[in-house]
Amino acid sequence: MTGSIPDGQRWRCSGCGNLTRFDVTRTRRTTEFWHFDLGGDHRVEDTELRAEALESVTCRWCGRSDAIELVPRHQPAP
């Protein structure tokens, strides 16, 4: 499983039907601008995402990672 979830889709566990709870393992590569104050404390003022890899998605309900699929996201009725 690579990349992110496309717009208009969501994950579903075909094993148990779960649509809402998943354990997601991903690796992110970022560049951050850190601003240190005179006391030595810092805050991150800007973050640029360089790369992201989705390593695994596991259903929180049944524990399966081999049954995760992309399904259309339901749109609310007008």
mmCIF file of the N, C-alpha and C atoms, coordinates in Angstrom:
data_MODEL
# 
_entry.id   MODEL 
# 
loop_
_atom_site.group_PDB 
_atom_site.id 
_atom_site.type_symbol 
_atom_site.label_atom_id 
_atom_site.label_alt_id 
_atom_site.label_comp_id 
_atom_site.label_asym_id 
_atom_site.label_entity_id 
_atom_site.label_seq_id 
_atom_site.pdbx_PDB_ins_code 
_atom_site.Cartn_x 
_atom_site.Cartn_y 
_atom_site.Cartn_z 
_atom_site.occupancy 
_atom_site.B_iso_or_equiv 
_atom_site.pdbx_formal_charge 
_atom_site.auth_seq_id 
_atom_site.auth_comp_id 
_atom_site.auth_asym_id 
_atom_site.auth_atom_id 
_atom_site.pdbx_PDB_model_num 
ATOM 1   N N  . MET A 1 1  ? 0.852   -1.178 0.000  1.00 0.00 ? 1  MET A N  1 
ATOM 2   C CA . MET A 1 1  ? 0.000   0.000  0.000  1.00 0.00 ? 1  MET A CA 1 
ATOM 3   C C  . MET A 1 1  ? 0.898   1.241  0.000  1.00 0.00 ? 1  MET A C  1 
ATOM 4   N N  . THR A 1 2  ? 0.777   2.060  -0.995 1.00 0.00 ? 2  THR A N  1 
ATOM 5   C CA . THR A 1 2  ? 1.602   3.257  -1.060 1.00 0.00 ? 2  THR A CA 1 
ATOM 6   C C  . THR A 1 2  ? 0.731   4.476  -1.306 1.00 0.00 ? 2  THR A C  1 
ATOM 7   N N  . GLY A 1 3  ? 1.280   5.635  -0.975 1.00 0.00 ? 3  GLY A N  1 
ATOM 8   C CA . GLY A 1 3  ? 0.565   6.878  -1.213 1.00 0.00 ? 3  GLY A CA 1 
ATOM 9   C C  . GLY A 1 3  ? -0.483  7.164  -0.161 1.00 0.00 ? 3  GLY A C  1 
ATOM 10  N N  . SER A 1 4  ? -1.345  8.111  -0.478 1.00 0.00 ? 4  SER A N  1 
ATOM 11  C CA . SER A 1 4  ? -2.402  8.493  0.455  1.00 0.00 ? 4  SER A CA 1 
ATOM 12  C C  . SER A 1 4  ? -3.756  8.077  -0.098 1.00 0.00 ? 4  SER A C  1 
ATOM 13  N N  . ILE A 1 5  ? -4.786  8.369  0.642  1.00 0.00 ? 5  ILE A N  1 
ATOM 14  C CA . ILE A 1 5  ? -6.141  8.025  0.220  1.00 0.00 ? 5  ILE A CA 1 
ATOM 15  C C  . ILE A 1 5  ? -6.609  9.058  -0.814 1.00 0.00 ? 5  ILE A C  1 
ATOM 16  N N  . PRO A 1 6  ? -7.018  8.618  -1.997 1.00 0.00 ? 6  PRO A N  1 
ATOM 17  C CA . PRO A 1 6  ? -7.516  9.567  -3.010 1.00 0.00 ? 6  PRO A CA 1 
ATOM 18  C C  . PRO A 1 6  ? -8.790  10.275 -2.532 1.00 0.00 ? 6  PRO A C  1 
ATOM 19  N N  . ASP A 1 7  ? -9.004  11.495 -3.008 1.00 0.00 ? 7  ASP A N  1 
ATOM 20  C CA . ASP A 1 7  ? -10.234 12.233 -2.680 1.00 0.00 ? 7  ASP A CA 1 
ATOM 21  C C  . ASP A 1 7  ? -11.443 11.409 -3.091 1.00 0.00 ? 7  ASP A C  1 
ATOM 22  N N  . GLY A 1 8  ? -12.463 11.435 -2.274 1.00 0.00 ? 8  GLY A N  1 
ATOM 23  C CA . GLY A 1 8  ? -13.692 10.723 -2.596 1.00 0.00 ? 8  GLY A CA 1 
ATOM 24  C C  . GLY A 1 8  ? -13.676 9.252  -2.231 1.00 0.00 ? 8  GLY A C  1 
ATOM 25  N N  . GLN A 1 9  ? -12.602 8.791  -1.579 1.00 0.00 ? 9  GLN A N  1 
ATOM 26  C CA . GLN A 1 9  ? -12.527 7.391  -1.178 1.00 0.00 ? 9  GLN A CA 1 
ATOM 27  C C  . GLN A 1 9  ? -12.153 7.290  0.291  1.00 0.00 ? 9  GLN A C  1 
ATOM 28  N N  . ARG A 1 10 ? -12.340 6.104  0.834  1.00 0.00 ? 10 ARG A N  1 
ATOM 29  C CA . ARG A 1 10 ? -11.989 5.831  2.229  1.00 0.00 ? 10 ARG A CA 1 
ATOM 30  C C  . ARG A 1 10 ? -11.601 4.370  2.357  1.00 0.00 ? 10 ARG A C  1 
ATOM 31  N N  . TRP A 1 11 ? -11.001 4.027  3.494  1.00 0.00 ? 11 TRP A N  1 
ATOM 32  C CA . TRP A 1 11 ? -10.649 2.635  3.747  1.00 0.00 ? 11 TRP A CA 1 
ATOM 33  C C  . TRP A 1 11 ? -11.848 1.887  4.308  1.00 0.00 ? 11 TRP A C  1 
ATOM 34  N N  . ARG A 1 12 ? -11.888 0.601  4.023  1.00 0.00 ? 12 ARG A N  1 
ATOM 35  C CA . ARG A 1 12 ? -12.881 -0.306 4.599  1.00 0.00 ? 12 ARG A CA 1 
ATOM 36  C C  . ARG A 1 12 ? -12.204 -1.648 4.795  1.00 0.00 ? 12 ARG A C  1 
ATOM 37  N N  . CYS A 1 13 ? -12.475 -2.277 5.935  1.00 0.00 ? 13 CYS A N  1 
ATOM 38  C CA . CYS A 1 13 ? -11.988 -3.631 6.167  1.00 0.00 ? 13 CYS A CA 1 
ATOM 39  C C  . CYS A 1 13 ? -13.038 -4.590 5.624  1.00 0.00 ? 13 CYS A C  1 
ATOM 40  N N  . SER A 1 14 ? -12.670 -5.358 4.607  1.00 0.00 ? 14 SER A N  1 
ATOM 41  C CA . SER A 1 14 ? -13.629 -6.308 4.041  1.00 0.00 ? 14 SER A CA 1 
ATOM 42  C C  . SER A 1 14 ? -13.801 -7.534 4.938  1.00 0.00 ? 14 SER A C  1 
ATOM 43  N N  . GLY A 1 15 ? -12.967 -7.646 5.960  1.00 0.00 ? 15 GLY A N  1 
ATOM 44  C CA . GLY A 1 15 ? -13.097 -8.754 6.900  1.00 0.00 ? 15 GLY A CA 1 
ATOM 45  C C  . GLY A 1 15 ? -14.240 -8.556 7.885  1.00 0.00 ? 15 GLY A C  1 
ATOM 46  N N  . CYS A 1 16 ? -14.345 -7.341 8.442  1.00 0.00 ? 16 CYS A N  1 
ATOM 47  C CA . CYS A 1 16 ? -15.368 -7.109 9.469  1.00 0.00 ? 16 CYS A CA 1 
ATOM 48  C C  . CYS A 1 16 ? -16.290 -5.930 9.159  1.00 0.00 ? 16 CYS A C  1 
ATOM 49  N N  . GLY A 1 17 ? -15.993 -5.161 8.095  1.00 0.00 ? 17 GLY A N  1 
ATOM 50  C CA . GLY A 1 17 ? -16.848 -4.035 7.724  1.00 0.00 ? 17 GLY A CA 1 
ATOM 51  C C  . GLY A 1 17 ? -16.459 -2.711 8.348  1.00 0.00 ? 17 GLY A C  1 
ATOM 52  N N  . ASN A 1 18 ? -15.413 -2.664 9.166  1.00 0.00 ? 18 ASN A N  1 
ATOM 53  C CA . ASN A 1 18 ? -14.970 -1.435 9.822  1.00 0.00 ? 18 ASN A CA 1 
ATOM 54  C C  . ASN A 1 18 ? -14.683 -0.335 8.807  1.00 0.00 ? 18 ASN A C  1 
ATOM 55  N N  . LEU A 1 19 ? -15.182 0.876  9.087  1.00 0.00 ? 19 LEU A N  1 
ATOM 56  C CA . LEU A 1 19 ? -14.915 2.048  8.257  1.00 0.00 ? 19 LEU A CA 1 
ATOM 57  C C  . LEU A 1 19 ? -14.215 3.167  9.020  1.00 0.00 ? 19 LEU A C  1 
ATOM 58  N N  . THR A 1 20 ? -14.012 2.992  10.336 1.00 0.00 ? 20 THR A N  1 
ATOM 59  C CA . THR A 1 20 ? -13.614 4.143  11.145 1.00 0.00 ? 20 THR A CA 1 
ATOM 60  C C  . THR A 1 20 ? -12.345 4.001  11.970 1.00 0.00 ? 20 THR A C  1 
ATOM 61  N N  . ARG A 1 21 ? -11.839 2.811  12.222 1.00 0.00 ? 21 ARG A N  1 
ATOM 62  C CA . ARG A 1 21 ? -10.704 2.649  13.134 1.00 0.00 ? 21 ARG A CA 1 
ATOM 63  C C  . ARG A 1 21 ? -9.601  1.815  12.487 1.00 0.00 ? 21 ARG A C  1 
ATOM 64  N N  . PHE A 1 22 ? -8.433  2.455  12.279 1.00 0.00 ? 22 PHE A N  1 
ATOM 65  C CA . PHE A 1 22 ? -7.311  1.773  11.648 1.00 0.00 ? 22 PHE A CA 1 
ATOM 66  C C  . PHE A 1 22 ? -6.007  2.173  12.321 1.00 0.00 ? 22 PHE A C  1 
ATOM 67  N N  . ASP A 1 23 ? -5.088  1.245  12.423 1.00 0.00 ? 23 ASP A N  1 
ATOM 68  C CA . ASP A 1 23 ? -3.723  1.542  12.840 1.00 0.00 ? 23 ASP A CA 1 
ATOM 69  C C  . ASP A 1 23 ? -2.924  1.756  11.561 1.00 0.00 ? 23 ASP A C  1 
ATOM 70  N N  . VAL A 1 24 ? -2.310  2.930  11.428 1.00 0.00 ? 24 VAL A N  1 
ATOM 71  C CA . VAL A 1 24 ? -1.603  3.305  10.214 1.00 0.00 ? 24 VAL A CA 1 
ATOM 72  C C  . VAL A 1 24 ? -0.121  3.492  10.536 1.00 0.00 ? 24 VAL A C  1 
ATOM 73  N N  . THR A 1 25 ? 0.729   2.801  9.794  1.00 0.00 ? 25 THR A N  1 
ATOM 74  C CA . THR A 1 25 ? 2.171   2.979  9.912  1.00 0.00 ? 25 THR A CA 1 
ATOM 75  C C  . THR A 1 25 ? 2.654   3.665  8.653  1.00 0.00 ? 25 THR A C  1 
ATOM 76  N N  . ARG A 1 26 ? 3.304   4.815  8.819  1.00 0.00 ? 26 ARG A N  1 
ATOM 77  C CA . ARG A 1 26 ? 3.808   5.547  7.677  1.00 0.00 ? 26 ARG A CA 1 
ATOM 78  C C  . ARG A 1 26 ? 5.156   6.168  8.020  1.00 0.00 ? 26 ARG A C  1 
ATOM 79  N N  . THR A 1 27 ? 5.937   6.412  6.995  1.00 0.00 ? 27 THR A N  1 
ATOM 80  C CA . THR A 1 27 ? 7.221   7.076  7.132  1.00 0.00 ? 27 THR A CA 1 
ATOM 81  C C  . THR A 1 27 ? 7.110   8.409  6.409  1.00 0.00 ? 27 THR A C  1 
ATOM 82  N N  . ARG A 1 28 ? 7.517   9.471  7.109  1.00 0.00 ? 28 ARG A N  1 
ATOM 83  C CA . ARG A 1 28 ? 7.465   10.802 6.516  1.00 0.00 ? 28 ARG A CA 1 
ATOM 84  C C  . ARG A 1 28 ? 8.855   11.414 6.529  1.00 0.00 ? 28 ARG A C  1 
ATOM 85  N N  . ARG A 1 29 ? 9.209   12.072 5.438  1.00 0.00 ? 29 ARG A N  1 
ATOM 86  C CA . ARG A 1 29 ? 10.466  12.800 5.344  1.00 0.00 ? 29 ARG A CA 1 
ATOM 87  C C  . ARG A 1 29 ? 10.106  14.272 5.219  1.00 0.00 ? 29 ARG A C  1 
ATOM 88  N N  . THR A 1 30 ? 10.570  15.077 6.171  1.00 0.00 ? 30 THR A N  1 
ATOM 89  C CA . THR A 1 30 ? 10.216  16.491 6.205  1.00 0.00 ? 30 THR A CA 1 
ATOM 90  C C  . THR A 1 30 ? 11.453  17.362 6.345  1.00 0.00 ? 30 THR A C  1 
ATOM 91  N N  . THR A 1 31 ? 11.291  18.625 5.972  1.00 0.00 ? 31 THR A N  1 
ATOM 92  C CA . THR A 1 31 ? 12.264  19.664 6.283  1.00 0.00 ? 31 THR A CA 1 
ATOM 93  C C  . THR A 1 31 ? 11.534  20.663 7.163  1.00 0.00 ? 31 THR A C  1 
ATOM 94  N N  . GLU A 1 32 ? 12.126  20.986 8.308  1.00 0.00 ? 32 GLU A N  1 
ATOM 95  C CA . GLU A 1 32 ? 11.482  21.886 9.262  1.00 0.00 ? 32 GLU A CA 1 
ATOM 96  C C  . GLU A 1 32 ? 12.373  23.084 9.554  1.00 0.00 ? 32 GLU A C  1 
ATOM 97  N N  . PHE A 1 33 ? 11.748  24.244 9.741  1.00 0.00 ? 33 PHE A N  1 
ATOM 98  C CA . PHE A 1 33 ? 12.449  25.433 10.209 1.00 0.00 ? 33 PHE A CA 1 
ATOM 99  C C  . PHE A 1 33 ? 12.218  25.533 11.704 1.00 0.00 ? 33 PHE A C  1 
ATOM 100 N N  . TRP A 1 34 ? 13.281  25.369 12.472 1.00 0.00 ? 34 TRP A N  1 
ATOM 101 C CA . TRP A 1 34 ? 13.204  25.436 13.936 1.00 0.00 ? 34 TRP A CA 1 
ATOM 102 C C  . TRP A 1 34 ? 13.682  26.802 14.384 1.00 0.00 ? 34 TRP A C  1 
ATOM 103 N N  . HIS A 1 35 ? 12.908  27.457 15.239 1.00 0.00 ? 35 HIS A N  1 
ATOM 104 C CA . HIS A 1 35 ? 13.247  28.758 15.798 1.00 0.00 ? 35 HIS A CA 1 
ATOM 105 C C  . HIS A 1 35 ? 13.517  28.576 17.290 1.00 0.00 ? 35 HIS A C  1 
ATOM 106 N N  . PHE A 1 36 ? 14.758  28.856 17.685 1.00 0.00 ? 36 PHE A N  1 
ATOM 107 C CA . PHE A 1 36 ? 15.147  28.749 19.091 1.00 0.00 ? 36 PHE A CA 1 
ATOM 108 C C  . PHE A 1 36 ? 15.068  30.117 19.740 1.00 0.00 ? 36 PHE A C  1 
ATOM 109 N N  . ASP A 1 37 ? 14.515  30.150 20.973 1.00 0.00 ? 37 ASP A N  1 
ATOM 110 C CA . ASP A 1 37 ? 14.536  31.407 21.707 1.00 0.00 ? 37 ASP A CA 1 
ATOM 111 C C  . ASP A 1 37 ? 15.860  31.484 22.488 1.00 0.00 ? 37 ASP A C  1 
ATOM 112 N N  . LEU A 1 38 ? 16.098  32.609 23.159 1.00 0.00 ? 38 LEU A N  1 
ATOM 113 C CA . LEU A 1 38 ? 17.369  32.792 23.864 1.00 0.00 ? 38 LEU A CA 1 
ATOM 114 C C  . LEU A 1 38 ? 17.532  31.830 25.031 1.00 0.00 ? 38 LEU A C  1 
ATOM 115 N N  . GLY A 1 39 ? 16.443  31.259 25.513 1.00 0.00 ? 39 GLY A N  1 
ATOM 116 C CA . GLY A 1 39 ? 16.509  30.284 26.603 1.00 0.00 ? 39 GLY A CA 1 
ATOM 117 C C  . GLY A 1 39 ? 16.806  28.872 26.115 1.00 0.00 ? 39 GLY A C  1 
ATOM 118 N N  . GLY A 1 40 ? 16.835  28.685 24.801 1.00 0.00 ? 40 GLY A N  1 
ATOM 119 C CA . GLY A 1 40 ? 17.161  27.375 24.240 1.00 0.00 ? 40 GLY A CA 1 
ATOM 120 C C  . GLY A 1 40 ? 15.955  26.539 23.850 1.00 0.00 ? 40 GLY A C  1 
ATOM 121 N N  . ASP A 1 41 ? 14.751  27.027 24.153 1.00 0.00 ? 41 ASP A N  1 
ATOM 122 C CA . ASP A 1 41 ? 13.545  26.306 23.735 1.00 0.00 ? 41 ASP A CA 1 
ATOM 123 C C  . ASP A 1 41 ? 13.270  26.596 22.262 1.00 0.00 ? 41 ASP A C  1 
ATOM 124 N N  . HIS A 1 42 ? 12.644  25.648 21.589 1.00 0.00 ? 42 HIS A N  1 
ATOM 125 C CA . HIS A 1 42 ? 12.369  25.855 20.173 1.00 0.00 ? 42 HIS A CA 1 
ATOM 126 C C  . HIS A 1 42 ? 10.906  25.603 19.853 1.00 0.00 ? 42 HIS A C  1 
ATOM 127 N N  . ARG A 1 43 ? 10.511  26.112 18.706 1.00 0.00 ? 43 ARG A N  1 
ATOM 128 C CA . ARG A 1 43 ? 9.215   25.772 18.119 1.00 0.00 ? 43 ARG A CA 1 
ATOM 129 C C  . ARG A 1 43 ? 9.438   25.615 16.626 1.00 0.00 ? 43 ARG A C  1 
ATOM 130 N N  . VAL A 1 44 ? 8.646   24.750 16.036 1.00 0.00 ? 44 VAL A N  1 
ATOM 131 C CA . VAL A 1 44 ? 8.720   24.519 14.603 1.00 0.00 ? 44 VAL A CA 1 
ATOM 132 C C  . VAL A 1 44 ? 7.812   25.536 13.928 1.00 0.00 ? 44 VAL A C  1 
ATOM 133 N N  . GLU A 1 45 ? 8.394   26.413 13.114 1.00 0.00 ? 45 GLU A N  1 
ATOM 134 C CA . GLU A 1 45 ? 7.624   27.474 12.471 1.00 0.00 ? 45 GLU A CA 1 
ATOM 135 C C  . GLU A 1 45 ? 7.154   27.112 11.075 1.00 0.00 ? 45 GLU A C  1 
ATOM 136 N N  . ASP A 1 46 ? 7.816   26.163 10.441 1.00 0.00 ? 46 ASP A N  1 
ATOM 137 C CA . ASP A 1 46 ? 7.425   25.783 9.091  1.00 0.00 ? 46 ASP A CA 1 
ATOM 138 C C  . ASP A 1 46 ? 7.848   24.343 8.846  1.00 0.00 ? 46 ASP A C  1 
ATOM 139 N N  . THR A 1 47 ? 6.981   23.567 8.211  1.00 0.00 ? 47 THR A N  1 
ATOM 140 C CA . THR A 1 47 ? 7.282   22.179 7.879  1.00 0.00 ? 47 THR A CA 1 
ATOM 141 C C  . THR A 1 47 ? 6.941   21.933 6.417  1.00 0.00 ? 47 THR A C  1 
ATOM 142 N N  . GLU A 1 48 ? 7.883   21.344 5.700  1.00 0.00 ? 48 GLU A N  1 
ATOM 143 C CA . GLU A 1 48 ? 7.665   20.980 4.303  1.00 0.00 ? 48 GLU A CA 1 
ATOM 144 C C  . GLU A 1 48 ? 7.738   19.463 4.197  1.00 0.00 ? 48 GLU A C  1 
ATOM 145 N N  . LEU A 1 49 ? 6.672   18.862 3.699  1.00 0.00 ? 49 LEU A N  1 
ATOM 146 C CA . LEU A 1 49 ? 6.639   17.418 3.505  1.00 0.00 ? 49 LEU A CA 1 
ATOM 147 C C  . LEU A 1 49 ? 7.388   17.089 2.217  1.00 0.00 ? 49 LEU A C  1 
ATOM 148 N N  . ARG A 1 50 ? 8.462   16.315 2.335  1.00 0.00 ? 50 ARG A N  1 
ATOM 149 C CA . ARG A 1 50 ? 9.287   15.952 1.176  1.00 0.00 ? 50 ARG A CA 1 
ATOM 150 C C  . ARG A 1 50 ? 8.840   14.628 0.559  1.00 0.00 ? 50 ARG A C  1 
ATOM 151 N N  . ALA A 1 51 ? 8.480   13.677 1.417  1.00 0.00 ? 51 ALA A N  1 
ATOM 152 C CA . ALA A 1 51 ? 8.051   12.365 0.933  1.00 0.00 ? 51 ALA A CA 1 
ATOM 153 C C  . ALA A 1 51 ? 7.260   11.680 2.036  1.00 0.00 ? 51 ALA A C  1 
ATOM 154 N N  . GLU A 1 52 ? 6.343   10.815 1.620  1.00 0.00 ? 52 GLU A N  1 
ATOM 155 C CA . GLU A 1 52 ? 5.550   10.056 2.582  1.00 0.00 ? 52 GLU A CA 1 
ATOM 156 C C  . GLU A 1 52 ? 5.278   8.679  1.998  1.00 0.00 ? 52 GLU A C  1 
ATOM 157 N N  . ALA A 1 53 ? 5.486   7.666  2.807  1.00 0.00 ? 53 ALA A N  1 
ATOM 158 C CA . ALA A 1 53 ? 5.221   6.296  2.375  1.00 0.00 ? 53 ALA A CA 1 
ATOM 159 C C  . ALA A 1 53 ? 4.293   5.641  3.390  1.00 0.00 ? 53 ALA A C  1 
ATOM 160 N N  . LEU A 1 54 ? 3.200   5.115  2.893  1.00 0.00 ? 54 LEU A N  1 
ATOM 161 C CA . LEU A 1 54 ? 2.249   4.387  3.715  1.00 0.00 ? 54 LEU A CA 1 
ATOM 162 C C  . LEU A 1 54 ? 2.717   2.937  3.757  1.00 0.00 ? 54 LEU A C  1 
ATOM 163 N N  . GLU A 1 55 ? 3.139   2.489  4.934  1.00 0.00 ? 55 GLU A N  1 
ATOM 164 C CA . GLU A 1 55 ? 3.721   1.154  5.050  1.00 0.00 ? 55 GLU A CA 1 
ATOM 165 C C  . GLU A 1 55 ? 2.687   0.073  5.313  1.00 0.00 ? 55 GLU A C  1 
ATOM 166 N N  . SER A 1 56 ? 1.736   0.368  6.202  1.00 0.00 ? 56 SER A N  1 
ATOM 167 C CA . SER A 1 56 ? 0.705   -0.628 6.481  1.00 0.00 ? 56 SER A CA 1 
ATOM 168 C C  . SER A 1 56 ? -0.524  0.025  7.095  1.00 0.00 ? 56 SER A C  1 
ATOM 169 N N  . VAL A 1 57 ? -1.666  -0.612 6.857  1.00 0.00 ? 57 VAL A N  1 
ATOM 170 C CA . VAL A 1 57 ? -2.933  -0.220 7.467  1.00 0.00 ? 57 VAL A CA 1 
ATOM 171 C C  . VAL A 1 57 ? -3.535  -1.491 8.036  1.00 0.00 ? 57 VAL A C  1 
ATOM 172 N N  . THR A 1 58 ? -3.863  -1.461 9.325  1.00 0.00 ? 58 THR A N  1 
ATOM 173 C CA . THR A 1 58 ? -4.410  -2.626 10.011 1.00 0.00 ? 58 THR A CA 1 
ATOM 174 C C  . THR A 1 58 ? -5.744  -2.237 10.645 1.00 0.00 ? 58 THR A C  1 
ATOM 175 N N  . CYS A 1 59 ? -6.732  -3.090 10.507 1.00 0.00 ? 59 CYS A N  1 
ATOM 176 C CA . CYS A 1 59 ? -8.035  -2.851 11.114 1.00 0.00 ? 59 CYS A CA 1 
ATOM 177 C C  . CYS A 1 59 ? -7.916  -2.921 12.625 1.00 0.00 ? 59 CYS A C  1 
ATOM 178 N N  . ARG A 1 60 ? -8.379  -1.908 13.302 1.00 0.00 ? 60 ARG A N  1 
ATOM 179 C CA . ARG A 1 60 ? -8.320  -1.863 14.765 1.00 0.00 ? 60 ARG A CA 1 
ATOM 180 C C  . ARG A 1 60 ? -9.308  -2.853 15.374 1.00 0.00 ? 60 ARG A C  1 
ATOM 181 N N  . TRP A 1 61 ? -10.384 -3.184 14.672 1.00 0.00 ? 61 TRP A N  1 
ATOM 182 C CA . TRP A 1 61 ? -11.408 -4.081 15.218 1.00 0.00 ? 61 TRP A CA 1 
ATOM 183 C C  . TRP A 1 61 ? -11.004 -5.543 15.131 1.00 0.00 ? 61 TRP A C  1 
ATOM 184 N N  . CYS A 1 62 ? -10.564 -6.000 13.948 1.00 0.00 ? 62 CYS A N  1 
ATOM 185 C CA . CYS A 1 62 ? -10.289 -7.436 13.791 1.00 0.00 ? 62 CYS A CA 1 
ATOM 186 C C  . CYS A 1 62 ? -8.807  -7.764 13.622 1.00 0.00 ? 62 CYS A C  1 
ATOM 187 N N  . GLY A 1 63 ? -7.961  -6.735 13.449 1.00 0.00 ? 63 GLY A N  1 
ATOM 188 C CA . GLY A 1 63 ? -6.526  -6.953 13.370 1.00 0.00 ? 63 GLY A CA 1 
ATOM 189 C C  . GLY A 1 63 ? -5.990  -7.369 12.012 1.00 0.00 ? 63 GLY A C  1 
ATOM 190 N N  . ARG A 1 64 ? -6.838  -7.363 10.999 1.00 0.00 ? 64 ARG A N  1 
ATOM 191 C CA . ARG A 1 64 ? -6.385  -7.782 9.668  1.00 0.00 ? 64 ARG A CA 1 
ATOM 192 C C  . ARG A 1 64 ? -5.759  -6.624 8.903  1.00 0.00 ? 64 ARG A C  1 
ATOM 193 N N  . SER A 1 65 ? -4.675  -6.918 8.222  1.00 0.00 ? 65 SER A N  1 
ATOM 194 C CA . SER A 1 65 ? -4.067  -5.931 7.332  1.00 0.00 ? 65 SER A CA 1 
ATOM 195 C C  . SER A 1 65 ? -4.193  -6.373 5.878  1.00 0.00 ? 65 SER A C  1 
ATOM 196 N N  . ASP A 1 66 ? -4.647  -7.606 5.670  1.00 0.00 ? 66 ASP A N  1 
ATOM 197 C CA . ASP A 1 66 ? -4.777  -8.142 4.309  1.00 0.00 ? 66 ASP A CA 1 
ATOM 198 C C  . ASP A 1 66 ? -6.169  -7.920 3.720  1.00 0.00 ? 66 ASP A C  1 
ATOM 199 N N  . ALA A 1 67 ? -7.061  -7.250 4.461  1.00 0.00 ? 67 ALA A N  1 
ATOM 200 C CA . ALA A 1 67 ? -8.436  -7.090 3.998  1.00 0.00 ? 67 ALA A CA 1 
ATOM 201 C C  . ALA A 1 67 ? -8.830  -5.620 3.843  1.00 0.00 ? 67 ALA A C  1 
ATOM 202 N N  . ILE A 1 68 ? -7.848  -4.712 3.846  1.00 0.00 ? 68 ILE A N  1 
ATOM 203 C CA . ILE A 1 68 ? -8.151  -3.288 3.737  1.00 0.00 ? 68 ILE A CA 1 
ATOM 204 C C  . ILE A 1 68 ? -8.304  -2.928 2.260  1.00 0.00 ? 68 ILE A C  1 
ATOM 205 N N  . GLU A 1 69 ? -9.405  -2.253 1.943  1.00 0.00 ? 69 GLU A N  1 
ATOM 206 C CA . GLU A 1 69 ? -9.681  -1.867 0.565  1.00 0.00 ? 69 GLU A CA 1 
ATOM 207 C C  . GLU A 1 69 ? -10.131 -0.418 0.512  1.00 0.00 ? 69 GLU A C  1 
ATOM 208 N N  . LEU A 1 70 ? -10.021 0.192  -0.661 1.00 0.00 ? 70 LEU A N  1 
ATOM 209 C CA . LEU A 1 70 ? -10.537 1.530  -0.888 1.00 0.00 ? 70 LEU A CA 1 
ATOM 210 C C  . LEU A 1 70 ? -11.958 1.426  -1.424 1.00 0.00 ? 70 LEU A C  1 
ATOM 211 N N  . VAL A 1 71 ? -12.866 2.201  -0.831 1.00 0.00 ? 71 VAL A N  1 
ATOM 212 C CA . VAL A 1 71 ? -14.255 2.232  -1.271 1.00 0.00 ? 71 VAL A CA 1 
ATOM 213 C C  . VAL A 1 71 ? -14.671 3.691  -1.432 1.00 0.00 ? 71 VAL A C  1 
ATOM 214 N N  . PRO A 1 72 ? -15.713 3.965  -2.231 1.00 0.00 ? 72 PRO A N  1 
ATOM 215 C CA . PRO A 1 72 ? -16.179 5.349  -2.383 1.00 0.00 ? 72 PRO A CA 1 
ATOM 216 C C  . PRO A 1 72 ? -16.665 5.918  -1.049 1.00 0.00 ? 72 PRO A C  1 
ATOM 217 N N  . ARG A 1 73 ? -16.373 7.178  -0.829 1.00 0.00 ? 73 ARG A N  1 
ATOM 218 C CA . ARG A 1 73 ? -16.846 7.883  0.353  1.00 0.00 ? 73 ARG A CA 1 
ATOM 219 C C  . ARG A 1 73 ? -18.271 8.341  0.068  1.00 0.00 ? 73 ARG A C  1 
ATOM 220 N N  . HIS A 1 74 ? -19.179 8.075  0.975  1.00 0.00 ? 74 HIS A N  1 
ATOM 221 C CA . HIS A 1 74 ? -20.581 8.480  0.777  1.00 0.00 ? 74 HIS A CA 1 
ATOM 222 C C  . HIS A 1 74 ? -20.707 9.990  0.900  1.00 0.00 ? 74 HIS A C  1 
ATOM 223 N N  . GLN A 1 75 ? -21.471 10.572 0.019  1.00 0.00 ? 75 GLN A N  1 
ATOM 224 C CA . GLN A 1 75 ? -21.728 12.008 0.039  1.00 0.00 ? 75 GLN A CA 1 
ATOM 225 C C  . GLN A 1 75 ? -23.061 12.257 0.747  1.00 0.00 ? 75 GLN A C  1 
ATOM 226 N N  . PRO A 1 76 ? -23.124 13.285 1.604  1.00 0.00 ? 76 PRO A N  1 
ATOM 227 C CA . PRO A 1 76 ? -24.401 13.591 2.268  1.00 0.00 ? 76 PRO A CA 1 
ATOM 228 C C  . PRO A 1 76 ? -25.462 14.000 1.252  1.00 0.00 ? 76 PRO A C  1 
ATOM 229 N N  . ALA A 1 77 ? -26.686 13.666 1.550  1.00 0.00 ? 77 ALA A N  1 
ATOM 230 C CA . ALA A 1 77 ? -27.813 14.034 0.674  1.00 0.00 ? 77 ALA A CA 1 
ATOM 231 C C  . ALA A 1 77 ? -28.021 15.539 0.723  1.00 0.00 ? 77 ALA A C  1 
ATOM 232 N N  . PRO A 1 78 ? -28.366 16.166 -0.402 1.00 0.00 ? 78 PRO A N  1 
ATOM 233 C CA . PRO A 1 78 ? -28.586 17.637 -0.429 1.00 0.00 ? 78 PRO A CA 1 
ATOM 234 C C  . PRO A 1 78 ? -29.850 18.036 0.289  1.00 0.00 ? 78 PRO A C  1 
# 
